[in-house]
Amino acid sequence: MVAIASQLKMVAITSQVLDFSVFTDAPLPKDVIWDNVGLRHNEQLISYVLAQAAAVGLCLVWTFPVALFTSLSEAGSLTEVMPGLEKTIEKYPWIEGFLAHLSPVLLVSLTALLPVVIGIICKYEGHIATTDLRASLLTKLASFMVSSNEVYLRVTSSMVHVLK
């Protein structure tokens, strides 16, 4: 009983010195990301901030390929942007159907690639346990889907108003 009290007092003293206190259960050894064990708090904080910035940057950059792949399904809108494509579609009419079927495949591929890319970003946040890494990945993926859908909605609605 005395040993537990002295350990708690030691933790309280060191947490006051370090200006933070986080108490969690230790992960199983197979769930530990050993490369992140022993990182100084400053290093972990810097890598966390950089990973967050990379995730926000990815969200902004990801909009362009999704918009491009979405526009592939509408060959009529593509012919306005690329006049040479209209002659090609007239000569080879199957290209219009091919582009319409290629668009969903490319969108699904991008969506399947997204957790891999975000997972790589999350590895640099300095998580000690794989459960924390997966929770961060899921949070970023959900935030990304919600924010990107909002961006797509805003962009497409503004484009419709401009075209009218």
C-alpha positions as semicolon CSV with decimal commas, in nm:
position;residue;x (nm);y (nm);z (nm)
1;M;0,000;0,000;0,000
2;V;0,284;0,237;0,087
3;A;0,464;0,147;-0,238
4;I;0,157;0,234;-0,446
5;A;0,114;0,566;-0,266
6;S;0,480;0,657;-0,321
7;Q;0,455;0,565;-0,691
8;L;0,145;0,781;-0,734
9;K;0,321;1,067;-0,557
10;M;0,624;1,022;-0,788
11;V;0,398;1,030;-1,095
12;A;0,224;1,342;-0,965
13;I;0,558;1,515;-0,904
14;T;0,701;1,427;-1,246
15;S;0,379;1,522;-1,426
16;Q;0,394;1,866;-1,263
17;V;0,750;1,906;-1,384
18;L;0,663;1,800;-1,740
19;D;0,343;2,012;-1,757
20;F;0,129;1,728;-1,882
21;S;-0,015;1,408;-1,748
22;V;-0,161;1,128;-1,949
23;F;-0,253;0,804;-1,779
24;T;-0,341;0,511;-2,001
25;D;-0,312;0,137;-1,977
26;A;0,000;-0,006;-2,129
27;P;-0,058;-0,175;-2,465
28;L;0,033;-0,535;-2,524
29;P;0,391;-0,576;-2,651
30;K;0,266;-0,687;-2,994
31;D;0,064;-0,363;-3,020
32;V;0,354;-0,130;-2,939
33;I;0,507;0,078;-3,217
34;W;0,862;0,048;-3,093
35;D;1,001;0,321;-3,318
36;N;0,790;0,577;-3,132
37;V;0,884;0,462;-2,783
38;G;1,125;0,702;-2,620
39;L;1,050;1,002;-2,839
40;R;1,094;1,326;-2,653
41;H;0,775;1,523;-2,607
42;N;0,896;1,806;-2,834
43;E;0,977;1,563;-3,116
44;Q;0,640;1,396;-3,077
45;L;0,459;1,731;-3,075
46;I;0,639;1,854;-3,388
47;S;0,572;1,532;-3,577
48;Y;0,207;1,542;-3,467
49;V;0,162;1,898;-3,595
50;L;0,336;1,816;-3,923
51;A;0,117;1,508;-3,970
52;Q;-0,195;1,715;-3,907
53;A;-0,078;1,973;-4,162
54;A;-0,008;1,694;-4,412
55;A;-0,358;1,554;-4,359
56;V;-0,516;1,896;-4,422
57;G;-0,297;1,943;-4,730
58;L;-0,398;1,600;-4,856
59;C;-0,763;1,692;-4,814
60;L;-0,714;1,999;-5,030
61;V;-0,502;1,826;-5,296
62;W;-0,730;1,520;-5,312
63;T;-1,013;1,736;-5,446
64;F;-0,851;1,778;-5,786
65;P;-0,816;1,410;-5,889
66;V;-1,166;1,336;-5,761
67;A;-1,307;1,626;-5,963
68;L;-1,116;1,508;-6,270
69;F;-1,234;1,148;-6,238
70;T;-1,591;1,262;-6,176
71;S;-1,584;1,474;-6,490
72;L;-1,477;1,170;-6,696
73;S;-1,829;1,030;-6,664
74;E;-1,970;1,329;-6,851
75;A;-1,800;1,326;-7,190
76;G;-2,012;1,623;-7,299
77;S;-1,854;1,848;-7,040
78;L;-1,509;1,719;-7,130
79;T;-1,555;1,805;-7,496
80;E;-1,613;2,168;-7,398
81;V;-1,281;2,176;-7,214
82;M;-1,089;1,961;-7,464
83;P;-1,216;2,036;-7,816
84;G;-1,004;1,762;-7,975
85;L;-1,191;1,500;-7,774
86;E;-1,516;1,573;-7,960
87;K;-1,364;1,462;-8,292
88;T;-1,223;1,152;-8,128
89;I;-1,563;1,061;-7,980
90;E;-1,730;1,113;-8,317
91;K;-1,472;0,886;-8,481
92;Y;-1,475;0,627;-8,201
93;P;-1,814;0,642;-8,022
94;W;-1,721;0,364;-7,780
95;I;-1,481;0,605;-7,602
96;E;-1,774;0,793;-7,447
97;G;-1,908;0,473;-7,288
98;F;-1,557;0,371;-7,183
99;L;-1,499;0,702;-7,004
100;A;-1,839;0,675;-6,836
101;H;-1,745;0,329;-6,701
102;L;-1,388;0,426;-6,617
103;S;-1,491;0,711;-6,388
104;P;-1,645;0,497;-6,108
105;V;-1,355;0,253;-6,118
106;L;-1,106;0,536;-6,073
107;L;-1,314;0,689;-5,792
108;V;-1,330;0,355;-5,610
109;S;-0,955;0,315;-5,655
110;L;-0,894;0,659;-5,506
111;T;-1,125;0,581;-5,216
112;A;-0,943;0,253;-5,151
113;L;-0,606;0,430;-5,165
114;L;-0,709;0,698;-4,916
115;P;-0,679;0,489;-4,593
116;V;-0,333;0,374;-4,701
117;V;-0,211;0,731;-4,757
118;I;-0,368;0,860;-4,435
119;G;-0,225;0,560;-4,248
120;I;0,125;0,657;-4,361
121;I;0,064;1,011;-4,237
122;C;-0,068;0,880;-3,902
123;K;0,248;0,674;-3,844
124;Y;0,440;0,998;-3,808
125;E;0,218;1,129;-3,528
126;G;0,418;0,942;-3,267
127;H;0,152;0,705;-3,134
128;I;0,284;0,435;-2,902
129;A;0,005;0,180;-2,954
130;T;-0,145;0,053;-3,279
131;T;-0,492;0,107;-3,130
132;D;-0,417;0,479;-3,099
133;L;-0,285;0,478;-3,455
134;R;-0,602;0,312;-3,584
135;A;-0,823;0,552;-3,388
136;S;-0,635;0,846;-3,540
137;L;-0,669;0,692;-3,886
138;L;-1,043;0,644;-3,844
139;T;-1,090;0,998;-3,713
140;K;-0,897;1,148;-4,002
141;L;-1,075;0,929;-4,257
142;A;-1,418;1,028;-4,124
143;S;-1,321;1,396;-4,109
144;F;-1,180;1,373;-4,458
145;M;-1,495;1,218;-4,601
146;V;-1,722;1,475;-4,437
147;S;-1,509;1,774;-4,534
148;S;-1,442;1,653;-4,888
149;N;-1,812;1,589;-4,947
150;E;-1,883;1,942;-4,826
151;V;-1,616;2,082;-5,058
152;Y;-1,750;1,884;-5,355
153;L;-2,101;2,004;-5,282
154;R;-1,990;2,368;-5,264
155;V;-1,775;2,347;-5,577
156;T;-2,038;2,174;-5,788
157;S;-2,318;2,403;-5,672
158;S;-2,109;2,712;-5,749
159;M;-2,020;2,571;-6,091
160;V;-2,389;2,516;-6,168
161;H;-2,466;2,878;-6,078
162;V;-2,178;3,002;-6,293
163;L;-2,285;2,792;-6,592
164;K;-2,644;2,921;-6,571
